[in-house]
Amino acid sequence: MNDAVAESLPEVSAYLDEWLAQVPEMELALVFTGAGRRRSLLWGAVLNQWLISLFEPSDTGVAQAKLSWWAQAMVEMPAKAQHPLIAAFAHDGGNAVDIGMWQGLHQAAAQLAAQEASPADVSVLMDSRQGLARAIAAIEQALWPQAGAGDATSIARSLILWQWRWRAQGELARVGLLPLQLLARHGVRSSEAYGDPASAPTAVRAVWQDLAGELLRLPTPQRGPRLRRIGTRLDTLALKRLQRGDAKPFPTSGLAVLWQCWQGGRGTPA
C-alpha cells in the first residue's frame, strides 16, 4: 500500500494491506476521510481482524478462541497492548472506546460465530447480524462522536457482503449465509453456492441475484462516520450490480469510484 499514513506505521502495514485486499475500494474512500484518515485506516484493519476471526475459521471452537483473544486484548489496551495493530489503534483514539463496548462486540460476534445453520429467509439472516452491527455502530460512534451513530441495518448488510467476498474465494460459509428459502427456490444446495462467481452455474447466480434484490429493499440510510457513509453507498451500488448478475460488483479504481466515494461522504443516497 503506497500511502503516507501506512508508511508511518510500518509495523502494522501487513494488517492494513490485509484489510484493503479484502475491501480494496476503501483505499479510494480513505481520500475523503480528512484529518481522521489514520484513525479510519487503523479501525478498518482492527475490525477486519475481528471479522477474519469470526468468519474464516472452519471450526467454531477456533473462531470462539480467536474472538476471545481479541476481546481480551482490546479490553486491556492501551496499558498492556503488545499487538502492534492494537497499540497503534490505542494511541490514535482507540482508548476512547469503553471496555463495555468491546465486551459487547465480543458477545455479539461469539453469538454469530455459533450460528452455523443456514437462515430460513432474508429476515432471519439480517436479524442474526443485527447484534454485531449495533456493537460496531456503538464503537464507531465512540471513535467519531460528532458524526453520530451509524445505521445497524446498513452495517448488517455490509457484514453479509464481507462474507460474499470471502465466498468468492471458494471458501464454504461456516456461519450460515444463504437463506434456505432462496436455495430451495432455485434448487441449489448450500455447498454448491461457493467459488468463483464468474464460473458459477445459472441457478447459483440466480440465488445471489435474489439475495441482492432482497437486501436492496431494506431501508439503509447513510449515517455515522464518513467512512461508514461511503461504505453504505458503495454497498448499495455493489448490490445493484450483483442483482444484475455482475460477477465483480465492487469496482476498485477509477474516477467513477472516486465520485461515488465523494457522494457517499456527503451522505447522498445511491
KELO-763592 format. One record per residue (C-alpha): residue number from 1; z, x, y. Coordinates in steps of 0.05 Angstrom, whole numbers, plus 5000, padded with zeros to 4 digits. Each point is the difference from the previous one (the first is absolute). Layout:
// residues N
+-----+------+------+------+
! seq !    z !    x !    y !
+-----+------+------+------+
! NUM !    Z !    X !    Y !
...
+-----+------+------+------+
This chain:
// residues 270
+-----+------+------+------+
! seq !    z !    x !    y !
+-----+------+------+------+
!   1 ! 5000 ! 5000 ! 5000 !
!   2 ! 4977 ! 5032 ! 5065 !
!   3 ! 5051 ! 4971 ! 5047 !
!   4 ! 5045 ! 5034 ! 5051 !
!   5 ! 5059 ! 4958 ! 4979 !
!   6 ! 4991 ! 5017 ! 4927 !
!   7 ! 4990 ! 5074 ! 5017 !
!   8 ! 5068 ! 5000 ! 5034 !
!   9 ! 5030 ! 4976 ! 4934 !
!  10 ! 4971 ! 5047 ! 4948 !
!  11 ! 5058 ! 4989 ! 4951 !
!  12 ! 4982 ! 4926 ! 4993 !
!  13 ! 4924 ! 5004 ! 5007 !
!  14 ! 4991 ! 4984 ! 4926 !
!  15 ! 5037 ! 4934 ! 5008 !
!  16 ! 4961 ! 4983 ! 5063 !
!  17 ! 4934 ! 5015 ! 4964 !
!  18 ! 5021 ! 4959 ! 4940 !
!  19 ! 5012 ! 4939 ! 5044 !
!  20 ! 4934 ! 5008 ! 5037 !
!  21 ! 4964 ! 5009 ! 4934 !
!  22 ! 5027 ! 4932 ! 4979 !
!  23 ! 4984 ! 4965 ! 5066 !
!  24 ! 4949 ! 5046 ! 5034 !
!  25 ! 4984 ! 4951 ! 5056 !
!  26 ! 5070 ! 5012 ! 5028 !
!  27 ! 4978 ! 5069 ! 5024 !
!  28 ! 4958 ! 4965 ! 5052 !
!  29 ! 5053 ! 4948 ! 5013 !
!  30 ! 5049 ! 5055 ! 5019 !
!  31 ! 4957 ! 5016 ! 5060 !
!  32 ! 5027 ! 4936 ! 5032 !
!  33 ! 5074 ! 5010 ! 4987 !
!  34 ! 5011 ! 5040 ! 5064 !
!  35 ! 5066 ! 5036 ! 5007 !
!  36 ! 5024 ! 4970 ! 4934 !
!  37 ! 4946 ! 5035 ! 4960 !
!  38 ! 5045 ! 5051 ! 4966 !
!  39 ! 5052 ! 4947 ! 4980 !
!  40 ! 4944 ! 4954 ! 4976 !
!  41 ! 4971 ! 5056 ! 4957 !
!  42 ! 5067 ! 5017 ! 4969 !
!  43 ! 5019 ! 4928 ! 4987 !
!  44 ! 4932 ! 4987 ! 4968 !
!  45 ! 5012 ! 5059 ! 4953 !
!  46 ! 5072 ! 4979 ! 4984 !
!  47 ! 4980 ! 4928 ! 4985 !
!  48 ! 4942 ! 5025 ! 4957 !
!  49 ! 5050 ! 5040 ! 4957 !
!  50 ! 5041 ! 4937 ! 4990 !
!  51 ! 4937 ! 4961 ! 4979 !
!  52 ! 4978 ! 5056 ! 4953 !
!  53 ! 5069 ! 4998 ! 4967 !
!  54 ! 4995 ! 4924 ! 4994 !
!  55 ! 4929 ! 4989 ! 4977 !
!  56 ! 4974 ! 5063 ! 4966 !
!  57 ! 5048 ! 5015 ! 4942 !
!  58 ! 4978 ! 4968 ! 4934 !
!  59 ! 5073 ! 4990 ! 4980 !
!  60 ! 5047 ! 4954 ! 5037 !
!  61 ! 5059 ! 5045 ! 4987 !
!  62 ! 4964 ! 5059 ! 5032 !
!  63 ! 4983 ! 4957 ! 5061 !
!  64 ! 5073 ! 4978 ! 5007 !
!  65 ! 5025 ! 5071 ! 4995 !
!  66 ! 4951 ! 5025 ! 5054 !
!  67 ! 5018 ! 4942 ! 5046 !
!  68 ! 5074 ! 5014 ! 4991 !
!  69 ! 4988 ! 5073 ! 5018 !
!  70 ! 4963 ! 4982 ! 5064 !
!  71 ! 5053 ! 4949 ! 5019 !
!  72 ! 5057 ! 5050 ! 4992 !
!  73 ! 4961 ! 5053 ! 5039 !
!  74 ! 4986 ! 4953 ! 5057 !
!  75 ! 5072 ! 4975 ! 5004 !
!  76 ! 5025 ! 5073 ! 5004 !
!  77 ! 4952 ! 5022 ! 5055 !
!  78 ! 5002 ! 5036 ! 5046 !
!  79 ! 5064 ! 5037 ! 4982 !
!  80 ! 4979 ! 5018 ! 4929 !
!  81 ! 4924 ! 4993 ! 5005 !
!  82 ! 4972 ! 5055 ! 4955 !
!  83 ! 4932 ! 4968 ! 4987 !
!  84 ! 4954 ! 5027 ! 5054 !
!  85 ! 4967 ! 4933 ! 5014 !
!  86 ! 5067 ! 4964 ! 5007 !
!  87 ! 5027 ! 5056 ! 5045 !
!  88 ! 4939 ! 4997 ! 5046 !
!  89 ! 5004 ! 4924 ! 5002 !
!  90 ! 5074 ! 5001 ! 5015 !
!  91 ! 4990 ! 5046 ! 5059 !
!  92 ! 4944 ! 4957 ! 5028 !
!  93 ! 5037 ! 4933 ! 5004 !
!  94 ! 5014 ! 4985 ! 4927 !
!  95 ! 5075 ! 5004 ! 5012 !
!  96 ! 4993 ! 4937 ! 5043 !
!  97 ! 4993 ! 4959 ! 4936 !
!  98 ! 5066 ! 4970 ! 4976 !
!  99 ! 5024 ! 5019 ! 4931 !
! 100 ! 5000 ! 4927 ! 4980 !
! 101 ! 4925 ! 4996 ! 5014 !
! 102 ! 4986 ! 5056 ! 4950 !
! 103 ! 5044 ! 4965 ! 4950 !
! 104 ! 4962 ! 4936 ! 5013 !
! 105 ! 4934 ! 5035 ! 4990 !
! 106 ! 5025 ! 5029 ! 4934 !
! 107 ! 5025 ! 4933 ! 4975 !
! 108 ! 4934 ! 4965 ! 5016 !
! 109 ! 4958 ! 5056 ! 4971 !
! 110 ! 5042 ! 5003 ! 4936 !
! 111 ! 4992 ! 4924 ! 4991 !
! 112 ! 4925 ! 5005 ! 5008 !
! 113 ! 4996 ! 5060 ! 4953 !
! 114 ! 5030 ! 4957 ! 4944 !
! 115 ! 4947 ! 4945 ! 5007 !
! 116 ! 4949 ! 5022 ! 4948 !
! 117 ! 4973 ! 4931 ! 4982 !
! 118 ! 4938 ! 4975 ! 5036 !
! 119 ! 5016 ! 4948 ! 5053 !
! 120 ! 4980 ! 4928 ! 4986 !
! 121 ! 4962 ! 4991 ! 5064 !
! 122 ! 4990 ! 5030 ! 5070 !
! 123 ! 5062 ! 4967 ! 5029 !
! 124 ! 5043 ! 5032 ! 4946 !
! 125 ! 4965 ! 5067 ! 5012 !
! 126 ! 5016 ! 4996 ! 5075 !
! 127 ! 5071 ! 4977 ! 4988 !
! 128 ! 5013 ! 5060 ! 4955 !
! 129 ! 4982 ! 5047 ! 5058 !
! 130 ! 5037 ! 4964 ! 5056 !
! 131 ! 5067 ! 5033 ! 4989 !
! 132 ! 4971 ! 5070 ! 5004 !
! 133 ! 4956 ! 4980 ! 5059 !
! 134 ! 5061 ! 4975 ! 5039 !
! 135 ! 5038 ! 5064 ! 4985 !
! 136 ! 4941 ! 5042 ! 5025 !
! 137 ! 4995 ! 4957 ! 5063 !
! 138 ! 5074 ! 5010 ! 5015 !
! 139 ! 4994 ! 5076 ! 4995 !
! 140 ! 4938 ! 5001 ! 5044 !
! 141 ! 5036 ! 4958 ! 5052 !
! 142 ! 5057 ! 5051 ! 4999 !
! 143 ! 4950 ! 5056 ! 5010 !
! 144 ! 4962 ! 4965 ! 5056 !
! 145 ! 5050 ! 4950 ! 5029 !
! 146 ! 4957 ! 4983 ! 5060 !
! 147 ! 4941 ! 4979 ! 4956 !
! 148 ! 5037 ! 4943 ! 4966 !
! 149 ! 4999 ! 4982 ! 4926 !
! 150 ! 4937 ! 5001 ! 4958 !
! 151 ! 4976 ! 4940 ! 4962 !
! 152 ! 5026 ! 4999 ! 4928 !
! 153 ! 4940 ! 4963 ! 4973 !
! 154 ! 4953 ! 5052 ! 5030 !
! 155 ! 5041 ! 5056 ! 4970 !
! 156 ! 5002 ! 4966 ! 4932 !
! 157 ! 4925 ! 4994 ! 5002 !
! 158 ! 4995 ! 5074 ! 5017 !
! 159 ! 5043 ! 5016 ! 4938 !
! 160 ! 4951 ! 4963 ! 4957 !
! 161 ! 4942 ! 5040 ! 5029 !
! 162 ! 5038 ! 5064 ! 4988 !
! 163 ! 5001 ! 4981 ! 4926 !
! 164 ! 4926 ! 4983 ! 5004 !
! 165 ! 4985 ! 5070 ! 5022 !
! 166 ! 5040 ! 5028 ! 4942 !
! 167 ! 4965 ! 4953 ! 4952 !
! 168 ! 4933 ! 5025 ! 5026 !
! 169 ! 5018 ! 5068 ! 4971 !
! 170 ! 5001 ! 4969 ! 4931 !
! 171 ! 5075 ! 4993 ! 4992 !
! 172 ! 5031 ! 4939 ! 4968 !
! 173 ! 5048 ! 4960 ! 5041 !
! 174 ! 5070 ! 5003 ! 4970 !
! 175 ! 5027 ! 4956 ! 5056 !
! 176 ! 4967 ! 4932 ! 4992 !
! 177 ! 4941 ! 4994 ! 5048 !
! 178 ! 4943 ! 4953 ! 4981 !
! 179 ! 5020 ! 4926 ! 4996 !
! 180 ! 4991 ! 4968 ! 4931 !
! 181 ! 4967 ! 4940 ! 5034 !
! 182 ! 4942 ! 5044 ! 5026 !
! 183 ! 4994 ! 5039 ! 4935 !
! 184 ! 4995 ! 4936 ! 4960 !
! 185 ! 4949 ! 4970 ! 5049 !
! 186 ! 4952 ! 5057 ! 4985 !
! 187 ! 5020 ! 5014 ! 4927 !
! 188 ! 5025 ! 5071 ! 5015 !
! 189 ! 5058 ! 5035 ! 4967 !
! 190 ! 5046 ! 5039 ! 5047 !
! 191 ! 4985 ! 5066 ! 4963 !
! 192 ! 4925 ! 4990 ! 5014 !
! 193 ! 5008 ! 4995 ! 5075 !
! 194 ! 5012 ! 5073 ! 5017 !
! 195 ! 4955 ! 5059 ! 5011 !
! 196 ! 4943 ! 5018 ! 5047 !
! 197 ! 4984 ! 4937 ! 5042 !
! 198 ! 4927 ! 5022 ! 5005 !
! 199 ! 4990 ! 4994 ! 4925 !
! 200 ! 5044 ! 4939 ! 4988 !
! 201 ! 4970 ! 4941 ! 4961 !
! 202 ! 4981 ! 4939 ! 5040 !
! 203 ! 5060 ! 4960 ! 4975 !
! 204 ! 5049 ! 5054 ! 5021 !
! 205 ! 4969 ! 5005 ! 5069 !
! 206 ! 5006 ! 4925 ! 5006 !
! 207 ! 5075 ! 5003 ! 4987 !
! 208 ! 5010 ! 5050 ! 5056 !
! 209 ! 4955 ! 4960 ! 5046 !
! 210 ! 5040 ! 4937 ! 4987 !
! 211 ! 5065 ! 5037 ! 5012 !
! 212 ! 4974 ! 5027 ! 5066 !
! 213 ! 4979 ! 4930 ! 5021 !
! 214 ! 5069 ! 4973 ! 4984 !
! 215 ! 5035 ! 5055 ! 5039 !
! 216 ! 4954 ! 4988 ! 5060 !
! 217 ! 5025 ! 4928 ! 5004 !
! 218 ! 5071 ! 5023 ! 5014 !
! 219 ! 5024 ! 5004 ! 5073 !
! 220 ! 5009 ! 5075 ! 5014 !
! 221 ! 5013 ! 5012 ! 5074 !
! 222 ! 4995 ! 5070 ! 5027 !
! 223 ! 5071 ! 5016 ! 5020 !
! 224 ! 5046 ! 5060 ! 4999 !
! 225 ! 4987 ! 5073 ! 5016 !
! 226 ! 4930 ! 5021 ! 5020 !
! 227 ! 4983 ! 5033 ! 4933 !
! 228 ! 5022 ! 4936 ! 4964 !
! 229 ! 4957 ! 4957 ! 5045 !
! 230 ! 4940 ! 5045 ! 4988 !
! 231 ! 5012 ! 4998 ! 4925 !
! 232 ! 5003 ! 4924 ! 5000 !
! 233 ! 4933 ! 4996 ! 5034 !
! 234 ! 4968 ! 5051 ! 4954 !
! 235 ! 5029 ! 4964 ! 4939 !
! 236 ! 4968 ! 4934 ! 5023 !
! 237 ! 4932 ! 5033 ! 5009 !
! 238 ! 5006 ! 5034 ! 4932 !
! 239 ! 5017 ! 4934 ! 4967 !
! 240 ! 4938 ! 4968 ! 5032 !
! 241 ! 4958 ! 5056 ! 4970 !
! 242 ! 5035 ! 4994 ! 4933 !
! 243 ! 4987 ! 4925 ! 5000 !
! 244 ! 4926 ! 5015 ! 5010 !
! 245 ! 5001 ! 5047 ! 4940 !
! 246 ! 5002 ! 5066 ! 5036 !
! 247 ! 5025 ! 5054 ! 4952 !
! 248 ! 5023 ! 5044 ! 5058 !
! 249 ! 5032 ! 4951 ! 5050 !
! 250 ! 5037 ! 5054 ! 5039 !
! 251 ! 4952 ! 5040 ! 5044 !
! 252 ! 5035 ! 5064 ! 5021 !
! 253 ! 4959 ! 5029 ! 5056 !
! 254 ! 4953 ! 4984 ! 5057 !
! 255 ! 5002 ! 4969 ! 5069 !
! 256 ! 5005 ! 4930 ! 4970 !
! 257 ! 5066 ! 5018 ! 4966 !
! 258 ! 5026 ! 5030 ! 5065 !
! 259 ! 4982 ! 4936 ! 5036 !
! 260 ! 5036 ! 4958 ! 4948 !
! 261 ! 5062 ! 5045 ! 5005 !
! 262 ! 5000 ! 4992 ! 5076 !
! 263 ! 4994 ! 4925 ! 4994 !
! 264 ! 5055 ! 4999 ! 4948 !
! 265 ! 5047 ! 5039 ! 5044 !
! 266 ! 4989 ! 4948 ! 5055 !
! 267 ! 5019 ! 4945 ! 4950 !
! 268 ! 4930 ! 4969 ! 5000 !
! 269 ! 4991 ! 4957 ! 4937 !
! 270 ! 4943 ! 5020 ! 4953 !
+-----+------+------+------+
